[in-house]
Amino acid sequence: MGYRSKAVSAAEKLDYDVLLWDEKPPPKSKIKYLKKIFTYPFNDTKRSLSKKFIKLLKREKIRVVSGVTEKAVIPAVLAQKALGFSRAQLSVAHRCRDKIIMKIYAQKKNIPITPFVAVKKNTTIEELEKKLSYPIVLKYKSLSGRRGLLIAYEKKNLSTMMQRRDIAEKWIKGKEFSVESFIRNGKIIFRNITEYYELYHLNIVPASLDRGTSKRIYKLNDEVIKKFGINQGMTHFECYLTKDGLIFGEIALRPPGGYLMDLIQTAYGFDPWIELLNIESGKKPP
């Protein structure tokens, strides 16, 4: 669910007939690799799929469902539930998709986060200035990483920007890292720390860190996965190392974007797309 060419290639290598559900067709050169294509909008707000679409899915005798893009995370869980896959957890998917739900939940679970405010129609500039300090980061609640990110350095910028985004956060001064994890039956079976060496340009896999720092990052990653109730699949966890310690940024229940999957394959010698599908299908990876 959601088109990513490497996911399709991995499914082919595992001898699956590949069906795709995405909001638009894939490139014409790739259509020949797909048994069937469903082009319907992804909707994060629905609690179930339409009866008509469920019938279409059930006709295909689907064995594995994997949401591999950000917008596909919740629809993938809805498809799993519709097809009777017992591991589908809608509440967990929402925690890993909606930044406001995610931050509120992390707060309740005593996970260290940067101060934030959910921006509503009646939210005032004074409220943001009181709870946060400049520069203030504004984001969409349902886009990952830095997509759509705005930074307000003064009141003039803030008054315009806050009308366009869902959540405001205090700027984090620190070094950014991510952790990619495979989880099977509630157990983490693989972890990697990625260093964001030069933002937007250069990532290093695995990060070159001393044992103590790596241990602290892994500990926070594992704590978030456990407290968020993630039992199956792949996670992309982001955190910041600051002078006051580690701060949780966000977590996504899907493969990472960019070239991180390629870097993992090069660094560790296995195809992470294949192992993701093995986990989703219930197989035990080597």
N, C-alpha and C positions, 0 to 999 in steps of 0.2 A: 504494500500500500504506500503510494507515493513513489515516483519513479527515481531510481538511482541505478545506473547501468551496472555497477559492480554487484549489486544485490541480485539483479537478473542473471548475470553471469554465474554467480555462486549457485543459484537455484538450478540452473541448467547443468552445472557440474555434478549436482546431486541427483540428476535425472528427474527433476520435477517438471511437470507441465506448468508453465508460468502464466498466471492471470494477474492483471494489473488493474487496480482501482486508483485513479488519480483524477484531478480536476480538469486536466487537459491531456490529449494524446502525447505519447513520447515522440522523439524524432522519427521521421519516416524510415530511416535506415535501421531502426531498432524494432519496428513493429513485427517484422518477420519472426522474431524470437519469442513472441508472446502468443499464447493460445487464445486469449480473449482479453479485451480491454473494456473496462467500465469507466465512463467519464461522467461522474456526478460530483457535485460540490462536497467538500468536507465541511461538516458543521460541528463545532465544538459544543454548542449549547444544547443539542438534542440528547435525550437520555436513551434513545433506541433508534434503530433503523426502520424504515418503512416496511410494512409487511410485503409489499411488492418486491422490494429489493432483497429482502431476506429470502424469498422464494427463488430469486435468480441465483443467489449465492448457494443455496442448498442443492440446486440442480447440479452444481459443479463438483460435489463430493470433495470439498476442500479439506486438506489435512493440516496445513500450516498457514497461519496468518502472521505477517510481520509488518509493522508500521515503521518505515525507515526514513521518513521525513517528519519535520516538526508538526506540520498541519495534520499528518496522518495518525498521530499518537492516539487520540481519543476515538476517532472513527475505527481504528484497528481494534480497540478494546470492544467497541460496540459490535463489530463483526464477529469477534471471538465469542462474545456472549450469545449472539444470535445463532451461532453454529454449535453452541453447547460446550465450548471449551471451558473447563472448570476454573482455570487459573486467571481468567479475565477479571481485573479489578479496576472498576471505573473511578472510584474515589482516589486510588493511587495515581491513576493517569492524570486526573485533574490537579493533584498536588505537584506533579512534575511538568505541568503544562502552563497553568495560570500563575503568573508571578505573584499576584496578590494573595491567592490561596496558599501558595508555597511559602511566602514570607511570614504570613500569619501563623501557619502551622509550625514553621521552624521556631518562631518565637515561643509558642506554647511548649515546645519540646526542649527549650533551653539550648538551642543551637545558635552560636554567635553569628549575628548578621549586622549589616550596616543599618542605621536608622532609615526608615522609609515612611511614605505617606501614600495611601491609595487616593489618587486624584479624582474627585467627583465634581459635579456641576457647581456645588456650593462650597468647594474648597477655596480658601482665600490665599493670597500671596503671603499675608501675615502669618498664617498657620504654617506654611512651608518654611518661611524664614525662621520661625520660632523653633520648629522641630529639627530643621536641617540647617546647614551653613553653606555658603557659596564656595566652590561651584556646586550646583545641584544637577544631578543626572536625571533625565526624564526618559521613560521607556514605554513601549507597548507591553501590555501584560502577557501577550501570547506570542511574542517573537523572541528567538534565542539570541544570546551573545550581544553584539553591538548593532544588530540590524534595527534601523529606525531610532537609534539613540541620539538624544539631544543633550547639550550641556549648557546650562544657564550660569553665566558669570556675574550677573547683576539683575536687579529688579526689572529693568526694561526688557531683558531677554526672557525672563521668567514669565512675565504676564502674557506673552505671546505663546511660548512653548507649552505652558501647562494646559492650554486649551486643546492641544493635539495629542496628548499622551495619557496613559492610565495610571502610571506609578512614578513617584519621585523618590530618589534616594540620595543620601549623603555620599559625596565623592570619597572613594577609597584610595588612600595613598599606600600602595604596596605592590608587590610582585605577584603576577597572576599565574596560576597553574590550573591544569585540569587533571582529572583522573577518569580513565576509561575502565569500566568494570564489566565482567560477565557474571551474571547471577543465575544459578540453577537451583531450584527447590529451596530457595531462601539462603543459599550458601554462595559466597563470593568465590569464584574459581579462577579468576584472572584479574589482575590490576596493573595499570600502567600510569605513571605520572608524566604528563606533558608539560614542558616549560614553554611559556609564551615569551620567547627570548626577545623578539622585536614585534610589537603589536602590529597586526594586519599583514606581516611579511614573513616572519620566521618562527617556526615551532621546532622544538627538539624533543625527540622520542628515543629512549626514555630520558627524562630530565636528569641532569648531572647534579645531584644533591648529596649532602652528607647524610649518613644513616639516620641521625636524629631528626632532621627536617623531613625526610621521607616518611619516617615512622609517624610523625605528627600529622602529616597530610593524609596518609592512609587511615589513620585513626578517625579523623573527622569524616572522611569519605564513607568509611564503614558505619559510623554512627548515623549519618544521614540516611544511608540505604536502609539500615535496620529500623530507624524511627519512622521513616516514611512508608514502611511496609512493603518494600519492593522485593518480590520473591522470584522474579523470572525476567530474563532478557538482558539488555545492555544499557548501561547508564553512562552519561557524560556529565561529570560533576565539575563545577568551577569554584575555585577558592582564591583568596588573596592572603599573602604573607605580609603582615604589617608589623610595625614596631610594638603593637599591643598584642600580637599573636595572630592566629589564623581566623579568617572571617569567611563564612559560607556565602558564596555568590548565588548560584542556582544549580539545579540538577535537571537533566532531561532524560526521559525514558526512551532512548533511541540511539542509533549510532551517531558519532560525531560528524560534523560537516568538514569541509575543506579536504585536506589530504591526510588527515590523521589515520584513517583506516589503512591507507597505503604505507604510511610510516610504521604502523604497528606490524604489518606483514613483513616489511623489510627488516625491522629490528628484532622480531621474535621468531620469524620463520614459519608462520602459519597464516592461513587466510581467515581473517576475522569475520568476513561475510559468511563463509561456510560454517564457521563455528556458531555464529549467531543463529543461523537457520537450524543447525543441529539442536541448539538449546530450545528454540521455539517449537521444534517438533517433538521434544521430549527425549532426544537421544543424549547419551552421556559423551561429552567430548573427551578426546585423549588427554 
